[in-house]
C-alpha cells in the first residue's frame, strides 16, 4: 500500500468484524509471520475513530454499539472467507 495514512489497520478480529458490519470498507488483509497472523486494512474513514472508541468504551447495551445480528454474522463470515483466500 502506497500511502499508509489513508488506511487503518487492526489485528483484532472482533474490532474488524464490528467495523465491517458498520460499513467501513475493507481494503486488504496483510499477512504477517508466515501467514499465522493477519492485519485487517480498512480504507480511512472519518467515522473510524468514533467507532473504535464506541467499540472499546461504550456501555454494554449502548445504542452506538448495537449492530443488526445478520450484519454482524455476515461480516464475520465474509472476513473469515477472506482470511482463507490466498490472494486477497
PyMOL Python script that loads the backbone (N, CA, C, O; Angstrom):
from pymol import cmd

cmd.read_pdbstr("""\
ATOM      1  N   UNK A   1       0.839  -1.161   0.000  1.00  0.00           N
ATOM      2  CA  UNK A   1       0.000   0.000   0.000  1.00  0.00           C
ATOM      3  C   UNK A   1       0.897   1.242   0.000  1.00  0.00           C
ATOM      4  O   UNK A   1       1.845   1.332   0.779  1.00  0.00           O
ATOM      5  N   UNK A   2       0.593   2.169  -0.857  1.00  0.00           N
ATOM      6  CA  UNK A   2       1.476   3.308  -1.060  1.00  0.00           C
ATOM      7  C   UNK A   2       1.447   4.295   0.100  1.00  0.00           C
ATOM      8  O   UNK A   2       2.489   4.569   0.696  1.00  0.00           O
ATOM      9  N   UNK A   3       0.287   4.831   0.432  1.00  0.00           N
ATOM     10  CA  UNK A   3       0.191   5.845   1.462  1.00  0.00           C
ATOM     11  C   UNK A   3      -0.436   5.254   2.705  1.00  0.00           C
ATOM     12  O   UNK A   3      -1.640   5.003   2.736  1.00  0.00           O
ATOM     13  N   UNK A   4       0.372   5.029   3.736  1.00  0.00           N
ATOM     14  CA  UNK A   4      -0.116   4.388   4.949  1.00  0.00           C
ATOM     15  C   UNK A   4      -1.087   5.266   5.720  1.00  0.00           C
ATOM     16  O   UNK A   4      -1.811   4.755   6.575  1.00  0.00           O
ATOM     17  N   UNK A   5      -1.133   6.560   5.455  1.00  0.00           N
ATOM     18  CA  UNK A   5      -2.005   7.468   6.185  1.00  0.00           C
ATOM     19  C   UNK A   5      -3.466   7.366   5.770  1.00  0.00           C
ATOM     20  O   UNK A   5      -4.336   7.890   6.466  1.00  0.00           O
ATOM     21  N   UNK A   6      -3.753   6.710   4.664  1.00  0.00           N
ATOM     22  CA  UNK A   6      -5.148   6.633   4.235  1.00  0.00           C
ATOM     23  C   UNK A   6      -5.781   5.294   4.592  1.00  0.00           C
ATOM     24  O   UNK A   6      -6.860   4.964   4.100  1.00  0.00           O
ATOM     25  N   UNK A   7      -5.111   4.518   5.450  1.00  0.00           N
ATOM     26  CA  UNK A   7      -5.619   3.224   5.864  1.00  0.00           C
ATOM     27  C   UNK A   7      -5.568   3.100   7.382  1.00  0.00           C
ATOM     28  O   UNK A   7      -4.717   3.689   8.048  1.00  0.00           O
ATOM     29  N   UNK A   8      -6.499   2.320   7.904  1.00  0.00           N
ATOM     30  CA  UNK A   8      -6.486   1.963   9.316  1.00  0.00           C
ATOM     31  C   UNK A   8      -6.252   0.463   9.388  1.00  0.00           C
ATOM     32  O   UNK A   8      -6.884  -0.302   8.660  1.00  0.00           O
ATOM     33  N   UNK A   9      -5.343   0.036  10.266  1.00  0.00           N
ATOM     34  CA  UNK A   9      -5.004  -1.380  10.389  1.00  0.00           C
ATOM     35  C   UNK A   9      -5.320  -1.882  11.794  1.00  0.00           C
ATOM     36  O   UNK A   9      -5.127  -1.177  12.785  1.00  0.00           O
ATOM     37  N   UNK A  10      -5.810  -3.116  11.852  1.00  0.00           N
ATOM     38  CA  UNK A  10      -6.023  -3.762  13.138  1.00  0.00           C
ATOM     39  C   UNK A  10      -5.849  -5.268  12.985  1.00  0.00           C
ATOM     40  O   UNK A  10      -6.211  -5.845  11.959  1.00  0.00           O
ATOM     41  N   UNK A  11      -5.292  -5.894  14.012  1.00  0.00           N
ATOM     42  CA  UNK A  11      -5.175  -7.351  14.042  1.00  0.00           C
ATOM     43  C   UNK A  11      -6.310  -7.957  14.864  1.00  0.00           C
ATOM     44  O   UNK A  11      -6.416  -9.179  14.969  1.00  0.00           O
ATOM     45  N   UNK A  12      -7.148  -7.119  15.442  1.00  0.00           N
ATOM     46  CA  UNK A  12      -8.255  -7.560  16.284  1.00  0.00           C
ATOM     47  C   UNK A  12      -9.433  -7.989  15.412  1.00  0.00           C
ATOM     48  O   UNK A  12     -10.090  -7.152  14.793  1.00  0.00           O
ATOM     49  N   UNK A  13      -9.698  -9.301  15.363  1.00  0.00           N
ATOM     50  CA  UNK A  13     -10.768  -9.820  14.514  1.00  0.00           C
ATOM     51  C   UNK A  13     -12.140  -9.278  14.922  1.00  0.00           C
ATOM     52  O   UNK A  13     -12.965  -8.967  14.063  1.00  0.00           O
ATOM     53  N   UNK A  14     -12.382  -9.165  16.215  1.00  0.00           N
ATOM     54  CA  UNK A  14     -13.682  -8.667  16.675  1.00  0.00           C
ATOM     55  C   UNK A  14     -13.899  -7.213  16.281  1.00  0.00           C
ATOM     56  O   UNK A  14     -14.990  -6.846  15.845  1.00  0.00           O
ATOM     57  N   UNK A  15     -12.878  -6.387  16.430  1.00  0.00           N
ATOM     58  CA  UNK A  15     -12.980  -4.994  16.013  1.00  0.00           C
ATOM     59  C   UNK A  15     -13.172  -4.914  14.501  1.00  0.00           C
ATOM     60  O   UNK A  15     -13.989  -4.129  14.020  1.00  0.00           O
ATOM     61  N   UNK A  16     -12.427  -5.718  13.753  1.00  0.00           N
ATOM     62  CA  UNK A  16     -12.561  -5.722  12.297  1.00  0.00           C
ATOM     63  C   UNK A  16     -13.979  -6.119  11.887  1.00  0.00           C
ATOM     64  O   UNK A  16     -14.550  -5.527  10.971  1.00  0.00           O
ATOM     65  N   UNK A  17     -14.541  -7.106  12.556  1.00  0.00           N
ATOM     66  CA  UNK A  17     -15.913  -7.530  12.258  1.00  0.00           C
ATOM     67  C   UNK A  17     -16.902  -6.419  12.546  1.00  0.00           C
ATOM     68  O   UNK A  17     -17.832  -6.193  11.772  1.00  0.00           O
ATOM     69  N   UNK A  18     -16.706  -5.728  13.652  1.00  0.00           N
ATOM     70  CA  UNK A  18     -17.573  -4.608  14.023  1.00  0.00           C
ATOM     71  C   UNK A  18     -17.499  -3.495  12.980  1.00  0.00           C
ATOM     72  O   UNK A  18     -18.527  -2.997  12.523  1.00  0.00           O
ATOM     73  N   UNK A  19     -16.272  -3.106  12.604  1.00  0.00           N
ATOM     74  CA  UNK A  19     -16.104  -2.041  11.614  1.00  0.00           C
ATOM     75  C   UNK A  19     -16.721  -2.431  10.274  1.00  0.00           C
ATOM     76  O   UNK A  19     -17.389  -1.619   9.633  1.00  0.00           O
ATOM     77  N   UNK A  20     -16.497  -3.668   9.855  1.00  0.00           N
ATOM     78  CA  UNK A  20     -17.038  -4.156   8.590  1.00  0.00           C
ATOM     79  C   UNK A  20     -18.562  -4.165   8.633  1.00  0.00           C
ATOM     80  O   UNK A  20     -19.211  -3.782   7.659  1.00  0.00           O
ATOM     81  N   UNK A  21     -19.138  -4.599   9.757  1.00  0.00           N
ATOM     82  CA  UNK A  21     -20.590  -4.614   9.914  1.00  0.00           C
ATOM     83  C   UNK A  21     -21.165  -3.203   9.911  1.00  0.00           C
ATOM     84  O   UNK A  21     -22.308  -2.995   9.505  1.00  0.00           O
ATOM     85  N   UNK A  22     -20.368  -2.229  10.367  1.00  0.00           N
ATOM     86  CA  UNK A  22     -20.803  -0.826  10.383  1.00  0.00           C
ATOM     87  C   UNK A  22     -20.587  -0.142   9.029  1.00  0.00           C
ATOM     88  O   UNK A  22     -20.872   1.047   8.884  1.00  0.00           O
ATOM     89  N   UNK A  23     -20.087  -0.887   8.040  1.00  0.00           N
ATOM     90  CA  UNK A  23     -19.975  -0.354   6.694  1.00  0.00           C
ATOM     91  C   UNK A  23     -18.635   0.239   6.314  1.00  0.00           C
ATOM     92  O   UNK A  23     -18.524   0.877   5.267  1.00  0.00           O
ATOM     93  N   UNK A  24     -17.612   0.046   7.137  1.00  0.00           N
ATOM     94  CA  UNK A  24     -16.280   0.553   6.796  1.00  0.00           C
ATOM     95  C   UNK A  24     -15.673  -0.394   5.755  1.00  0.00           C
ATOM     96  O   UNK A  24     -15.717  -1.614   5.914  1.00  0.00           O
ATOM     97  N   UNK A  25     -15.112   0.174   4.702  1.00  0.00           N
ATOM     98  CA  UNK A  25     -14.611  -0.610   3.567  1.00  0.00           C
ATOM     99  C   UNK A  25     -13.284  -1.294   3.880  1.00  0.00           C
ATOM    100  O   UNK A  25     -12.319  -0.648   4.287  1.00  0.00           O
ATOM    101  N   UNK A  26     -13.251  -2.602   3.687  1.00  0.00           N
ATOM    102  CA  UNK A  26     -12.029  -3.373   3.842  1.00  0.00           C
ATOM    103  C   UNK A  26     -11.203  -3.236   2.574  1.00  0.00           C
ATOM    104  O   UNK A  26     -11.691  -3.512   1.478  1.00  0.00           O
ATOM    105  N   UNK A  27      -9.953  -2.810   2.719  1.00  0.00           N
ATOM    106  CA  UNK A  27      -9.079  -2.626   1.557  1.00  0.00           C
ATOM    107  C   UNK A  27      -8.237  -3.871   1.291  1.00  0.00           C
ATOM    108  O   UNK A  27      -7.980  -4.224   0.140  1.00  0.00           O
ATOM    109  N   UNK A  28      -7.805  -4.537   2.378  1.00  0.00           N
ATOM    110  CA  UNK A  28      -6.883  -5.657   2.204  1.00  0.00           C
ATOM    111  C   UNK A  28      -6.741  -6.394   3.525  1.00  0.00           C
ATOM    112  O   UNK A  28      -7.174  -5.917   4.575  1.00  0.00           O
ATOM    113  N   UNK A  29      -6.129  -7.558   3.449  1.00  0.00           N
ATOM    114  CA  UNK A  29      -5.693  -8.273   4.642  1.00  0.00           C
ATOM    115  C   UNK A  29      -4.216  -8.541   4.453  1.00  0.00           C
ATOM    116  O   UNK A  29      -3.818  -9.279   3.552  1.00  0.00           O
ATOM    117  N   UNK A  30      -3.403  -7.938   5.306  1.00  0.00           N
ATOM    118  CA  UNK A  30      -1.955  -8.142   5.251  1.00  0.00           C
ATOM    119  C   UNK A  30      -1.615  -9.365   6.078  1.00  0.00           C
ATOM    120  O   UNK A  30      -2.056  -9.492   7.220  1.00  0.00           O
ATOM    121  N   UNK A  31      -0.832 -10.261   5.506  1.00  0.00           N
ATOM    122  CA  UNK A  31      -0.442 -11.475   6.210  1.00  0.00           C
ATOM    123  C   UNK A  31       0.951 -11.280   6.804  1.00  0.00           C
ATOM    124  O   UNK A  31       1.876 -10.840   6.120  1.00  0.00           O
ATOM    125  N   UNK A  32       1.083 -11.609   8.065  1.00  0.00           N
ATOM    126  CA  UNK A  32       2.331 -11.435   8.795  1.00  0.00           C
ATOM    127  C   UNK A  32       2.785 -12.772   9.363  1.00  0.00           C
ATOM    128  O   UNK A  32       2.006 -13.725   9.405  1.00  0.00           O
ATOM    129  N   UNK A  33       4.017 -12.850   9.794  1.00  0.00           N
ATOM    130  CA  UNK A  33       4.549 -14.034  10.473  1.00  0.00           C
ATOM    131  C   UNK A  33       4.236 -15.335   9.738  1.00  0.00           C
ATOM    132  O   UNK A  33       3.638 -16.248  10.308  1.00  0.00           O
ATOM    133  N   UNK A  34       4.636 -15.412   8.491  1.00  0.00           N
ATOM    134  CA  UNK A  34       4.408 -16.627   7.705  1.00  0.00           C
ATOM    135  C   UNK A  34       2.936 -17.018   7.659  1.00  0.00           C
ATOM    136  O   UNK A  34       2.597 -18.199   7.733  1.00  0.00           O
ATOM    137  N   UNK A  35       2.084 -16.042   7.538  1.00  0.00           N
ATOM    138  CA  UNK A  35       0.638 -16.191   7.394  1.00  0.00           C
ATOM    139  C   UNK A  35      -0.055 -16.740   8.633  1.00  0.00           C
ATOM    140  O   UNK A  35      -1.195 -17.193   8.534  1.00  0.00           O
ATOM    141  N   UNK A  36       0.586 -16.716   9.789  1.00  0.00           N
ATOM    142  CA  UNK A  36      -0.073 -17.131  11.022  1.00  0.00           C
ATOM    143  C   UNK A  36      -0.855 -15.983  11.640  1.00  0.00           C
ATOM    144  O   UNK A  36      -1.739 -16.207  12.468  1.00  0.00           O
ATOM    145  N   UNK A  37      -0.543 -14.774  11.251  1.00  0.00           N
ATOM    146  CA  UNK A  37      -1.199 -13.590  11.815  1.00  0.00           C
ATOM    147  C   UNK A  37      -1.550 -12.643  10.676  1.00  0.00           C
ATOM    148  O   UNK A  37      -0.775 -12.468   9.736  1.00  0.00           O
ATOM    149  N   UNK A  38      -2.727 -12.034  10.773  1.00  0.00           N
ATOM    150  CA  UNK A  38      -3.181 -11.121   9.735  1.00  0.00           C
ATOM    151  C   UNK A  38      -3.534  -9.763  10.334  1.00  0.00           C
ATOM    152  O   UNK A  38      -3.906  -9.647  11.502  1.00  0.00           O
ATOM    153  N   UNK A  39      -3.405  -8.757   9.501  1.00  0.00           N
ATOM    154  CA  UNK A  39      -3.844  -7.420   9.858  1.00  0.00           C
ATOM    155  C   UNK A  39      -4.907  -7.008   8.858  1.00  0.00           C
ATOM    156  O   UNK A  39      -4.696  -7.073   7.647  1.00  0.00           O
ATOM    157  N   UNK A  40      -6.044  -6.586   9.370  1.00  0.00           N
ATOM    158  CA  UNK A  40      -7.131  -6.116   8.524  1.00  0.00           C
ATOM    159  C   UNK A  40      -6.880  -4.651   8.204  1.00  0.00           C
ATOM    160  O   UNK A  40      -6.639  -3.842   9.100  1.00  0.00           O
ATOM    161  N   UNK A  41      -6.937  -4.319   6.929  1.00  0.00           N
ATOM    162  CA  UNK A  41      -6.640  -2.971   6.472  1.00  0.00           C
ATOM    163  C   UNK A  41      -7.928  -2.360   5.936  1.00  0.00           C
ATOM    164  O   UNK A  41      -8.513  -2.857   4.973  1.00  0.00           O
ATOM    165  N   UNK A  42      -8.360  -1.276   6.573  1.00  0.00           N
ATOM    166  CA  UNK A  42      -9.583  -0.583   6.179  1.00  0.00           C
ATOM    167  C   UNK A  42      -9.247   0.757   5.552  1.00  0.00           C
ATOM    168  O   UNK A  42      -8.267   1.404   5.923  1.00  0.00           O
ATOM    169  N   UNK A  43     -10.068   1.166   4.598  1.00  0.00           N
ATOM    170  CA  UNK A  43      -9.931   2.484   3.996  1.00  0.00           C
ATOM    171  C   UNK A  43     -10.266   3.509   5.074  1.00  0.00           C
ATOM    172  O   UNK A  43     -11.296   3.398   5.739  1.00  0.00           O
ATOM    173  N   UNK A  44      -9.407   4.497   5.246  1.00  0.00           N
ATOM    174  CA  UNK A  44      -9.623   5.524   6.270  1.00  0.00           C
ATOM    175  C   UNK A  44     -10.973   6.181   6.054  1.00  0.00           C
ATOM    176  O   UNK A  44     -11.378   6.445   4.922  1.00  0.00           O
ATOM    177  N   UNK A  45     -11.658   6.438   7.145  1.00  0.00           N
ATOM    178  CA  UNK A  45     -12.995   6.995   7.124  1.00  0.00           C
ATOM    179  C   UNK A  45     -13.125   7.891   8.355  1.00  0.00           C
ATOM    180  O   UNK A  45     -12.619   7.537   9.420  1.00  0.00           O
ATOM    181  N   UNK A  46     -13.786   9.036   8.238  1.00  0.00           N
ATOM    182  CA  UNK A  46     -13.922   9.923   9.399  1.00  0.00           C
ATOM    183  C   UNK A  46     -14.617   9.265  10.595  1.00  0.00           C
ATOM    184  O   UNK A  46     -14.449   9.725  11.724  1.00  0.00           O
ATOM    185  N   UNK A  47     -15.380   8.215  10.372  1.00  0.00           N
ATOM    186  CA  UNK A  47     -16.111   7.544  11.446  1.00  0.00           C
ATOM    187  C   UNK A  47     -15.267   6.545  12.225  1.00  0.00           C
ATOM    188  O   UNK A  47     -15.657   6.145  13.322  1.00  0.00           O
ATOM    189  N   UNK A  48     -14.139   6.138  11.696  1.00  0.00           N
ATOM    190  CA  UNK A  48     -13.378   5.039  12.304  1.00  0.00           C
ATOM    191  C   UNK A  48     -12.998   5.322  13.755  1.00  0.00           C
ATOM    192  O   UNK A  48     -13.215   4.474  14.620  1.00  0.00           O
ATOM    193  N   UNK A  49     -12.440   6.485  14.037  1.00  0.00           N
ATOM    194  CA  UNK A  49     -12.016   6.776  15.407  1.00  0.00           C
ATOM    195  C   UNK A  49     -13.182   6.701  16.378  1.00  0.00           C
ATOM    196  O   UNK A  49     -13.051   6.146  17.469  1.00  0.00           O
ATOM    197  N   UNK A  50     -14.316   7.254  15.987  1.00  0.00           N
ATOM    198  CA  UNK A  50     -15.503   7.218  16.842  1.00  0.00           C
ATOM    199  C   UNK A  50     -15.991   5.779  17.045  1.00  0.00           C
ATOM    200  O   UNK A  50     -16.344   5.388  18.157  1.00  0.00           O
ATOM    201  N   UNK A  51     -16.008   5.000  15.966  1.00  0.00           N
ATOM    202  CA  UNK A  51     -16.448   3.606  16.067  1.00  0.00           C
ATOM    203  C   UNK A  51     -15.518   2.793  16.967  1.00  0.00           C
ATOM    204  O   UNK A  51     -15.985   1.965  17.750  1.00  0.00           O
ATOM    205  N   UNK A  52     -14.217   3.019  16.865  1.00  0.00           N
ATOM    206  CA  UNK A  52     -13.251   2.309  17.709  1.00  0.00           C
ATOM    207  C   UNK A  52     -13.481   2.672  19.177  1.00  0.00           C
ATOM    208  O   UNK A  52     -13.466   1.807  20.053  1.00  0.00           O
ATOM    209  N   UNK A  53     -13.691   3.944  19.428  1.00  0.00           N
ATOM    210  CA  UNK A  53     -13.955   4.396  20.796  1.00  0.00           C
ATOM    211  C   UNK A  53     -15.235   3.753  21.329  1.00  0.00           C
ATOM    212  O   UNK A  53     -15.269   3.274  22.463  1.00  0.00           O
ATOM    213  N   UNK A  54     -16.275   3.745  20.516  1.00  0.00           N
ATOM    214  CA  UNK A  54     -17.539   3.124  20.927  1.00  0.00           C
ATOM    215  C   UNK A  54     -17.357   1.636  21.180  1.00  0.00           C
ATOM    216  O   UNK A  54     -17.863   1.112  22.171  1.00  0.00           O
ATOM    217  N   UNK A  55     -16.646   0.954  20.305  1.00  0.00           N
ATOM    218  CA  UNK A  55     -16.404  -0.481  20.450  1.00  0.00           C
ATOM    219  C   UNK A  55     -15.688  -0.773  21.766  1.00  0.00           C
ATOM    220  O   UNK A  55     -15.999  -1.750  22.448  1.00  0.00           O
ATOM    221  N   UNK A  56     -14.738   0.072  22.112  1.00  0.00           N
ATOM    222  CA  UNK A  56     -13.905  -0.163  23.293  1.00  0.00           C
ATOM    223  C   UNK A  56     -14.533   0.313  24.601  1.00  0.00           C
ATOM    224  O   UNK A  56     -14.321  -0.300  25.647  1.00  0.00           O
ATOM    225  N   UNK A  57     -15.307   1.404  24.550  1.00  0.00           N
ATOM    226  CA  UNK A  57     -15.706   2.043  25.804  1.00  0.00           C
ATOM    227  C   UNK A  57     -17.202   2.255  26.009  1.00  0.00           C
ATOM    228  O   UNK A  57     -17.612   2.668  27.093  1.00  0.00           O
ATOM    229  N   UNK A  58     -18.017   1.988  25.013  1.00  0.00           N
ATOM    230  CA  UNK A  58     -19.454   2.216  25.174  1.00  0.00           C
ATOM    231  C   UNK A  58     -20.035   1.219  26.166  1.00  0.00           C
ATOM    232  O   UNK A  58     -19.498   0.129  26.363  1.00  0.00           O
ATOM    233  N   UNK A  59     -21.130   1.609  26.778  1.00  0.00           N
ATOM    234  CA  UNK A  59     -21.811   0.704  27.697  1.00  0.00           C
ATOM    235  C   UNK A  59     -22.297  -0.520  26.940  1.00  0.00           C
ATOM    236  O   UNK A  59     -22.550  -0.462  25.737  1.00  0.00           O
ATOM    237  N   UNK A  60     -22.421  -1.613  27.650  1.00  0.00           N
ATOM    238  CA  UNK A  60     -22.750  -2.897  27.038  1.00  0.00           C
ATOM    239  C   UNK A  60     -23.986  -2.839  26.146  1.00  0.00           C
ATOM    240  O   UNK A  60     -23.973  -3.410  25.055  1.00  0.00           O
ATOM    241  N   UNK A  61     -25.020  -2.187  26.562  1.00  0.00           N
ATOM    242  CA  UNK A  61     -26.244  -2.117  25.767  1.00  0.00           C
ATOM    243  C   UNK A  61     -26.419  -0.753  25.098  1.00  0.00           C
ATOM    244  O   UNK A  61     -27.533  -0.365  24.746  1.00  0.00           O
ATOM    245  N   UNK A  62     -25.324  -0.039  24.927  1.00  0.00           N
ATOM    246  CA  UNK A  62     -25.380   1.283  24.316  1.00  0.00           C
ATOM    247  C   UNK A  62     -25.827   1.209  22.863  1.00  0.00           C
ATOM    248  O   UNK A  62     -25.389   0.341  22.107  1.00  0.00           O
ATOM    249  N   UNK A  63     -26.681   2.106  22.495  1.00  0.00           N
ATOM    250  CA  UNK A  63     -27.221   2.124  21.131  1.00  0.00           C
ATOM    251  C   UNK A  63     -26.125   2.247  20.072  1.00  0.00           C
ATOM    252  O   UNK A  63     -26.250   1.697  18.977  1.00  0.00           O
ATOM    253  N   UNK A  64     -25.052   2.966  20.399  1.00  0.00           N
ATOM    254  CA  UNK A  64     -23.984   3.198  19.424  1.00  0.00           C
ATOM    255  C   UNK A  64     -23.220   1.936  19.046  1.00  0.00           C
ATOM    256  O   UNK A  64     -22.588   1.899  17.991  1.00  0.00           O
ATOM    257  N   UNK A  65     -23.263   0.897  19.888  1.00  0.00           N
ATOM    258  CA  UNK A  65     -22.561  -0.346  19.547  1.00  0.00           C
ATOM    259  C   UNK A  65     -23.495  -1.443  19.049  1.00  0.00           C
ATOM    260  O   UNK A  65     -23.055  -2.541  18.706  1.00  0.00           O
ATOM    261  N   UNK A  66     -24.766  -1.138  19.016  1.00  0.00           N
ATOM    262  CA  UNK A  66     -25.711  -2.143  18.532  1.00  0.00           C
ATOM    263  C   UNK A  66     -25.551  -2.333  17.025  1.00  0.00           C
ATOM    264  O   UNK A  66     -25.468  -1.368  16.266  1.00  0.00           O
ATOM    265  N   UNK A  67     -25.511  -3.586  16.618  1.00  0.00           N
ATOM    266  CA  UNK A  67     -25.386  -3.952  15.210  1.00  0.00           C
ATOM    267  C   UNK A  67     -26.439  -5.017  14.950  1.00  0.00           C
ATOM    268  O   UNK A  67     -26.639  -5.915  15.768  1.00  0.00           O
ATOM    269  N   UNK A  68     -27.107  -4.917  13.818  1.00  0.00           N
ATOM    270  CA  UNK A  68     -28.056  -5.948  13.436  1.00  0.00           C
ATOM    271  C   UNK A  68     -27.316  -7.287  13.416  1.00  0.00           C
ATOM    272  O   UNK A  68     -26.244  -7.397  12.821  1.00  0.00           O
ATOM    273  N   UNK A  69     -27.877  -8.280  14.051  1.00  0.00           N
ATOM    274  CA  UNK A  69     -27.219  -9.590  14.158  1.00  0.00           C
ATOM    275  C   UNK A  69     -26.879 -10.163  12.788  1.00  0.00           C
ATOM    276  O   UNK A  69     -25.818 -10.765  12.617  1.00  0.00           O
ATOM    277  N   UNK A  70     -27.758  -9.985  11.816  1.00  0.00           N
ATOM    278  CA  UNK A  70     -27.494 -10.524  10.472  1.00  0.00           C
ATOM    279  C   UNK A  70     -26.287  -9.836   9.843  1.00  0.00           C
ATOM    280  O   UNK A  70     -25.485 -10.480   9.167  1.00  0.00           O
ATOM    281  N   UNK A  71     -26.158  -8.532  10.062  1.00  0.00           N
ATOM    282  CA  UNK A  71     -24.999  -7.810   9.511  1.00  0.00           C
ATOM    283  C   UNK A  71     -23.700  -8.285  10.156  1.00  0.00           C
ATOM    284  O   UNK A  71     -22.683  -8.448   9.483  1.00  0.00           O
ATOM    285  N   UNK A  72     -23.750  -8.505  11.470  1.00  0.00           N
ATOM    286  CA  UNK A  72     -22.539  -8.953  12.161  1.00  0.00           C
ATOM    287  C   UNK A  72     -22.154 -10.364  11.734  1.00  0.00           C
ATOM    288  O   UNK A  72     -20.978 -10.643  11.499  1.00  0.00           O
ATOM    289  N   UNK A  73     -23.132 -11.249  11.634  1.00  0.00           N
ATOM    290  CA  UNK A  73     -22.849 -12.615  11.187  1.00  0.00           C
ATOM    291  C   UNK A  73     -22.296 -12.603   9.768  1.00  0.00           C
ATOM    292  O   UNK A  73     -21.352 -13.331   9.463  1.00  0.00           O
ATOM    293  N   UNK A  74     -22.880 -11.777   8.898  1.00  0.00           N
ATOM    294  CA  UNK A  74     -22.390 -11.657   7.522  1.00  0.00           C
ATOM    295  C   UNK A  74     -20.950 -11.129   7.520  1.00  0.00           C
ATOM    296  O   UNK A  74     -20.105 -11.629   6.777  1.00  0.00           O
ATOM    297  N   UNK A  75     -20.672 -10.119   8.352  1.00  0.00           N
ATOM    298  CA  UNK A  75     -19.323  -9.541   8.418  1.00  0.00           C
ATOM    299  C   UNK A  75     -18.312 -10.590   8.861  1.00  0.00           C
ATOM    300  O   UNK A  75     -17.238 -10.708   8.273  1.00  0.00           O
ATOM    301  N   UNK A  76     -18.654 -11.352   9.897  1.00  0.00           N
ATOM    302  CA  UNK A  76     -17.760 -12.402  10.387  1.00  0.00           C
ATOM    303  C   UNK A  76     -17.504 -13.432   9.291  1.00  0.00           C
ATOM    304  O   UNK A  76     -16.366 -13.838   9.057  1.00  0.00           O
ATOM    305  N   UNK A  77     -18.577 -13.846   8.625  1.00  0.00           N
ATOM    306  CA  UNK A  77     -18.452 -14.842   7.558  1.00  0.00           C
ATOM    307  C   UNK A  77     -17.564 -14.323   6.426  1.00  0.00           C
ATOM    308  O   UNK A  77     -16.689 -15.045   5.947  1.00  0.00           O
ATOM    309  N   UNK A  78     -17.782 -13.085   5.999  1.00  0.00           N
ATOM    310  CA  UNK A  78     -17.003 -12.510   4.906  1.00  0.00           C
ATOM    311  C   UNK A  78     -15.524 -12.380   5.280  1.00  0.00           C
ATOM    312  O   UNK A  78     -14.650 -12.698   4.474  1.00  0.00           O
ATOM    313  N   UNK A  79     -15.246 -11.914   6.494  1.00  0.00           N
ATOM    314  CA  UNK A  79     -13.849 -11.767   6.910  1.00  0.00           C
ATOM    315  C   UNK A  79     -13.156 -13.120   7.000  1.00  0.00           C
ATOM    316  O   UNK A  79     -12.001 -13.251   6.596  1.00  0.00           O
ATOM    317  N   UNK A  80     -13.843 -14.120   7.519  1.00  0.00           N
ATOM    318  CA  UNK A  80     -13.238 -15.456   7.595  1.00  0.00           C
ATOM    319  C   UNK A  80     -12.970 -16.015   6.205  1.00  0.00           C
ATOM    320  O   UNK A  80     -11.930 -16.631   5.974  1.00  0.00           O
ATOM    321  N   UNK A  81     -13.899 -15.805   5.282  1.00  0.00           N
ATOM    322  CA  UNK A  81     -13.677 -16.263   3.908  1.00  0.00           C
ATOM    323  C   UNK A  81     -12.457 -15.585   3.306  1.00  0.00           C
ATOM    324  O   UNK A  81     -11.650 -16.228   2.635  1.00  0.00           O
ATOM    325  N   UNK A  82     -12.324 -14.292   3.546  1.00  0.00           N
ATOM    326  CA  UNK A  82     -11.180 -13.547   3.006  1.00  0.00           C
ATOM    327  C   UNK A  82      -9.868 -13.998   3.664  1.00  0.00           C
ATOM    328  O   UNK A  82      -8.818 -13.996   3.021  1.00  0.00           O
ATOM    329  N   UNK A  83      -9.930 -14.378   4.921  1.00  0.00           N
ATOM    330  CA  UNK A  83      -8.727 -14.875   5.606  1.00  0.00           C
ATOM    331  C   UNK A  83      -8.192 -16.138   4.948  1.00  0.00           C
ATOM    332  O   UNK A  83      -6.981 -16.347   4.864  1.00  0.00           O
ATOM    333  N   UNK A  84      -9.106 -16.971   4.487  1.00  0.00           N
ATOM    334  CA  UNK A  84      -8.685 -18.241   3.900  1.00  0.00           C
ATOM    335  C   UNK A  84      -8.377 -18.157   2.415  1.00  0.00           C
ATOM    336  O   UNK A  84      -7.875 -19.118   1.834  1.00  0.00           O
ATOM    337  N   UNK A  85      -8.670 -17.022   1.792  1.00  0.00           N
ATOM    338  CA  UNK A  85      -8.281 -16.837   0.395  1.00  0.00           C
ATOM    339  C   UNK A  85      -6.781 -16.603   0.352  1.00  0.00           C
ATOM    340  O   UNK A  85      -6.227 -15.923   1.217  1.00  0.00           O
ATOM    341  N   UNK A  86      -6.147 -17.145  -0.619  1.00  0.00           N
ATOM    342  CA  UNK A  86      -4.690 -16.985  -0.690  1.00  0.00           C
ATOM    343  C   UNK A  86      -4.257 -15.692  -1.344  1.00  0.00           C
ATOM    344  O   UNK A  86      -3.116 -15.270  -1.155  1.00  0.00           O
ATOM    345  N   UNK A  87      -5.120 -15.048  -2.102  1.00  0.00           N
ATOM    346  CA  UNK A  87      -4.669 -13.853  -2.825  1.00  0.00           C
ATOM    347  C   UNK A  87      -5.531 -12.634  -2.554  1.00  0.00           C
ATOM    348  O   UNK A  87      -5.754 -11.840  -3.468  1.00  0.00           O
ATOM    349  N   UNK A  88      -6.027 -12.451  -1.335  1.00  0.00           N
ATOM    350  CA  UNK A  88      -6.783 -11.236  -1.032  1.00  0.00           C
ATOM    351  C   UNK A  88      -5.836 -10.171  -0.577  1.00  0.00           C
ATOM    352  O   UNK A  88      -6.261  -9.058  -0.268  1.00  0.00           O
TER     353      UNK A  88
END
""", "prot")
cmd.dss("prot")
cmd.show_as("cartoon", "prot")
cmd.util.cbc("prot")
cmd.orient("prot")
